[in-house]
Amino acid sequence: MSLPILFFFFFFFFYSTSASSSSPSVQTLDIQPQYYNPKLPPNTLSSSKKFEGSSDLVNLRYHMGPVLSSPINIYLIWYGKWAAPQKLLIKDFLLSISTTNHRATPSPSVADWWRTVSLYTDQTGANISRSVLIAGEYADHRYSHGTDLTRLSIQQVIATAVRSAPFPVNHKNGIYLILTSVDVTVQDFCRAVCGFHYFTFPSMVGYTLPYAWVGNSGKQCPEVCAYPFAVPGYMAGGGPGALSPPNSDIGVDGMISVIAHELAELASNPLVNAWYAGEDPTAPTEIGDLCEGLYGTGGGGGYIGQVMRDREGRTFNLNGRRGRKFLVQWIWSPVLKACAGPNASD
């Protein structure tokens, strides 16, 4: 959760993702996709962590704090200029978390993936909720706090949103998801992180509210935060190429795995005192960090794991609502004591 550095040892086993622009389209599901396990070159921040958390490989433990056990209401803050198809793609992913109709979203589905997250409990034995809804949206298309944000000014963006009727303050089961457009720079973005989560300070916002931020890296650093949909420029013409994104939008397709990563950690560690590894709560290794860059069975050592490829060559490992497909990293399972995902082949 504090500024992340990924040790080489950790990176040897797990690589990472996140991403850029273009116009996503709804796709139909292929009956028999091709399975494969691509090996890719390392990204440009191979020795640095791109999500919040340190790389202390110690046992994940529960520290007695709350998890999001009540139905989760997501309040979306669109900061900057967003195309309608990009918004729809992200919302389709979020709404897929609670779509359990297997005819609408056949396995392996986003809802199946969230089932691993829901295995985490609080001290009363209450599980993380499997009900995730979009409860409100706020568009800050005028860049009210500029196009160069710091961690503190992100909290000011939240304050602006919650002070604007009818965007509510939801202490009990609300989380705030700030998404910055491709032309917005953020402190440490591309250099150290692709997204992070924390909670707001009452002095900044007036309330303590769990939130996450994720940026669109499409024009700033797709080879860092949109990997494996983009690879470093120096690899051009040699070695494996980038994978084709499932919705034809490198930036937003890459963002979706980062959003998934941060939501899973926000649900299991909303106030930084619940589920994490390491002794320092300001630099925890959380349930997404442990599986960063792993998308299927057989991942590690440069391989992302066994995933699927449709007839157009687009790579994915999860099905969503309205025929969507997504490539989302695996999550650490408290039951298996290992990284897990619904597309596992064993």
Secondary structure, 3 states (H helix, E strand, C coil): CCCCCCCHHHHHHCCCCCCCCCCCCCCCCCCCCEEECCECCCCCCCCCCCECCCCCCCCCEECCCCCCCCCEEEEEEEECCCCHHHHHHHHHHHHHCCCCCCCCCCCCEHHHHHHHHCCCECCCCCECCCCEEEEEEEEECCCCCCCEECHHHHHHHHHHHHCCCCCCCCCCCEEEEEEECCCCEECCECCCECEEEEECCHHHHCCCCEEEEEECCCCCCHHHHCCCCCCCHHHCCCCCCCCECCCCCHHHHHHHHHHHHHHHHHHHCCCCCCEEECCCCCCCECCCHHHCCCCCCCCECCECCCEEECCCCEEECEECHHHCEECCCCEEECCCCEEECCCCCC
